[in-house]
Amino acid sequence: MAELKYEIVEQIAVLGESPRGWTKELNKVSWNDYPAKYDIREWSPDHSRMGKGVTLSDEEFDALRRYILGEPASDGDDVDESEII
């Protein structure tokens, strides 16, 4: 199995911490030298290990942000708000 290469480009927020010390974080992460994406997942205290997570493009993150804030989707978006949830 090929080695997974990653670089945390920007640490944005710690969303929570488990009793074992792992933190759920929102970061911008570059995976395998691709452009960085928004990333939500659990990390070990030294960031050497990670749990399963989700990555979002800038557009997907902005759509999620707008939905959470109750803002309408901007014109030209392909997001159908009725299909979310």
Secondary structure, DSSP 8 states (H G I E B T S, - for coil): -----EEEEEEEEEEEE-TTS-EEEEEEEEETTS--EEEEEEE-TTSS-EEEEEEE-HHHHHHHHHHHHT----TT----GGG--
